[in-house]
Amino acid sequence: MHARIHNFNAGPAALPLPVLEEIKDSFLNFKESGMSITEVSHRSKWFDDVINDAIERTKRLLKLNDRYKVLFIQGGASMQFCMAPLNFLSDGRSADYINTGTWSAKAIKEAEIQNKPIKVAASSEDKNFCYIPENIPFNKDAVYVHLTSNNTIKGTQFESLPDTGHIPMVIDMSSDIMSRPVDMGDIGMIYAGAQKNIGPAGVCMVIIRQDLLDLVPDNIPSMLSYATFANKNSMFNTPPCFSIYTIALVLKWLEETIGGLEKMDMLNRKKASLLYDFIDNSDFYNATAEKGSRSLMNVTFRLPAAGLEKSFVEKAIDNGLGGLKGHRSVGGCRASIYNATGIDAINDLVSFMKLFEKNAG
Ligand SMILES: *Cc1c(COP(=O)(O)O)cnc(C)c1O
């Protein structure tokens, strides 16, 4: 048995080792409370400090101004697919959606289920979502523009955000939040299921510009209303305390060990280019995303045959490299190389890929 493997899972995904160690060390007696973090009251000073620490660190890392509130909501990113249209499109107005793959399509579906008059302003479906659309004609009456900044399954990512002409963007950043600095300019809301890049499953981080709260109607269920979470510091009911605590530790690691998002971005670029350069120089491995649209977080690639892909994934596990199977909907292989995945993991992966190619050829 390997002690710990290099974990390339797409989500839940790798967490920084120092974070896991800190959880372990403080688990039985959190801050001299005589209890673990999973046992203290969410109304206690202990937990208040935890959630406020997570919020403050988020604001510092993303350089948020006072117009933004940081919320923690259960139900994952998938819940946000329904909450955004429910909260922002109550008066019959429309929103624009960019369809760049599976998760965008699910967001579109959840708005359509509610009979919200949304428009798909651009889609990359014509080429199996291998690229990010450009020069998108937005409807100037749209309340918001929804997009998925990083497409976890298809392995594409917006290199920079589109120009929406000041229409607020609502962005699903589940798989690239905190991986790079973000220009908050026209961003109305960011949401991210924690389990990809910032913590364990069980919570979705929502960063909302407060003017959007004016759109929220009174006649929707409390637990589906952003106003409820904003007014109660995400503690209208019991929040997912352990998940929020872990997020706070991950953000502390990002600030204090990594040194912020510019540094993280540099590391992530280095990691991704090591892997893409190797793949591009090989006749055996083929990257599936177009250059210019490639994700720095999820590197998707194919081998010459499905049988080879299967044995690649199996042999990789024998070599301490886990989670390389592509999403079941697309097949192939995928290395998810989020913040917590170190350059050593990429080097070991590339060495293994060389060896596998040699033995297969
Ligand atoms: C994983 C993922 C989701 C779904 O997240 P859940 O928290 O499981 O609902 C949504 N969007 C993107 C981009 C994802 O990567």
The ligand as a Gaussian input file, in Angstrom:
#p B3LYP/6-31G(d) Opt

LIG

0 1
 C      -18.238000      19.535000     -10.112000
 C      -18.839000      20.693000     -10.772000
 C      -20.170000      21.044000     -10.556000
 C      -21.097000      20.244000      -9.673000
 O      -20.772000      20.450000      -8.338000
 P      -21.637000      19.805000      -7.173000
 O      -21.073000      20.508000      -5.973000
 O      -21.381000      18.334000      -7.180000
 O      -23.051000      20.126000      -7.399000
 C      -20.652000      22.167000     -11.190000
 N      -19.880000      22.906000     -11.989000
 C      -18.591000      22.593000     -12.224000
 C      -17.768000      23.457000     -13.127000
 C      -18.033000      21.475000     -11.621000
 O      -16.753000      21.170000     -11.856000

